[in-house]
Amino acid sequence: MKNSLEDMGTKDSARQDGPALVSPALTSRRSFFIGAASVCGAAALWQLRGVVNVAAMSKDNGTPGMVTIIQYSPDGKKIGKATVPRVVKTEEEWKHELSPVSFEVTRHAGTERAYTGSTWDLHDKGLFRCICCDLAVFSSDTKFDSGTGWPSFWQPIARENVHETSDSTLGMTRTAVSCRQCEAHLGHVFDDGPKPTGLRYCMNSAAMRFVKAA
């Protein structure tokens, strides 16, 4: 199921993540704050790097191949399925194209500090696209206030556009969420979200760019 480091209030140890570091055993919002004490050591890293590097990603920063995604037009309209080459670039290329925080988050599976991102409190209508390859990954239609300081959604814009994998870093088992097209780390998903899915996709603002609806 889904748990968090970016939230701190989780229900299941099978899926977890979020911009905050927490124990998978914590199940309440109150426990979320109590659990925050356990990440003091990680918090110190913020002073040095601005993000917490929670899992080292492969150095080639991408696996060549084809992927099937759902494409959306610039104005947010669904176009349909398409099979495209996976976006693969070198470490240096990504570093040149991305801001330091976006690079650490997307290419090194880092986590931005809570309440520091540009979209956690955003209420405009529009699409959230991967900062690395511009693939649409989330919509404002499923965004909700999770009280965690990270942009949260109860489902991705299309299941085909994201990829979920097991993340066993930090001594817990969580479910990491990445972009299907370029393998950029986006955040984690937990099973303590609202209806209708009961899921909370706890994402990093630095991993996405918001495109406001016209």
Backbone hydrogen bonds, N-H to C=O, Kabsch-Sander energy under -0.5 kcal/mol:
donor,donor_aa,acceptor,acceptor_aa,energy
3,N,189,V,-0.9
4,S,16,Q,-0.8
7,D,20,A,-0.5
10,T,26,L,-1.9
11,K,2,K,-0.7
12,D,2,K,-0.8
15,R,12,D,-0.6
17,D,3,N,-0.6
22,V,20,A,-0.6
26,L,23,S,-1.8
32,F,28,S,-1.6
33,F,29,R,-1.2
34,I,30,R,-1.7
35,G,31,S,-3.3
36,A,32,F,-0.9
37,A,34,I,-1.4
38,S,35,G,-1.7
39,V,36,A,-1.7
40,C,37,A,-1.2
43,A,39,V,-2.4
44,A,40,C,-1.3
45,L,41,G,-0.5
45,L,42,A,-1.4
46,W,42,A,-0.6
46,W,43,A,-1.4
47,Q,43,A,-0.6
47,Q,44,A,-0.9
48,L,44,A,-0.5
48,L,45,L,-1.1
49,R,45,L,-3.0
50,G,45,L,-0.6
50,G,46,W,-1.2
52,V,111,T,-2.2
53,N,51,V,-0.6
54,V,52,V,-1.1
54,V,109,A,-1.5
55,A,108,H,-0.8
61,N,58,S,-1.5
67,V,84,V,-3.0
69,I,67,V,-0.6
69,I,82,A,-2.7
71,Q,69,I,-0.6
71,Q,80,G,-2.7
73,S,77,K,-3.2
76,G,73,S,-2.4
79,I,71,Q,-3.0
80,G,71,Q,-1.3
82,A,69,I,-2.2
84,V,67,V,-2.8
84,V,82,A,-0.6
86,R,65,G,-3.3
87,V,181,Q,-2.9
88,V,86,R,-0.6
89,K,61,N,-0.9
94,W,90,T,-2.4
95,K,91,E,-2.4
96,H,92,E,-1.9
97,E,93,E,-1.7
98,L,94,W,-2.2
103,F,99,S,-2.7
104,E,100,P,-2.1
105,V,101,V,-2.5
106,T,102,S,-2.7
107,R,103,F,-2.2
108,H,103,F,-0.7
108,H,104,E,-0.9
109,A,105,V,-0.6
110,G,104,E,-1.7
111,T,52,V,-1.1
113,R,50,G,-0.7
115,Y,149,G,-2.3
116,T,113,R,-1.5
122,L,119,T,-1.4
127,L,211,V,-2.1
128,F,138,F,-3.3
129,R,127,L,-0.6
129,R,209,R,-3.0
130,C,135,L,-3.0
131,I,207,A,-2.5
134,D,130,C,-2.0
137,V,128,F,-2.8
138,F,128,F,-1.9
140,S,126,G,-2.6
142,T,139,S,-1.5
143,K,140,S,-1.1
144,F,152,S,-2.2
146,S,144,F,-0.9
152,S,144,F,-0.6
153,F,201,Y,-1.4
154,W,142,T,-2.2
157,I,137,V,-2.3
161,N,158,A,-1.6
162,V,159,R,-1.2
163,H,178,S,-2.6
165,T,176,A,-2.1
167,D,174,R,-3.1
171,G,168,S,-0.6
172,M,169,T,-1.3
174,R,167,D,-3.1
174,R,172,M,-0.6
175,T,189,V,-0.5
176,A,165,T,-2.7
176,A,174,R,-0.6
177,V,187,G,-2.7
178,S,163,H,-2.6
179,C,184,A,-2.4
180,R,161,N,-2.2
183,E,179,C,-1.9
185,H,106,T,-2.5
186,L,177,V,-3.0
187,G,177,V,-1.6
188,H,202,C,-2.1
189,V,175,T,-2.1
190,F,200,R,-2.0
191,D,2,K,-3.9
193,G,198,G,-1.8
198,G,194,P,-2.9
199,L,194,P,-0.5
200,R,190,F,-2.8
201,Y,153,F,-3.5
202,C,188,H,-2.5
202,C,200,R,-1.1
203,M,151,P,-2.5
203,M,201,Y,-0.9
204,N,186,L,-2.1
207,A,204,N,-1.5
208,M,205,S,-1.6
209,R,129,R,-2.9
211,V,127,L,-3.1
212,K,210,F,-0.6
213,A,125,K,-3.2
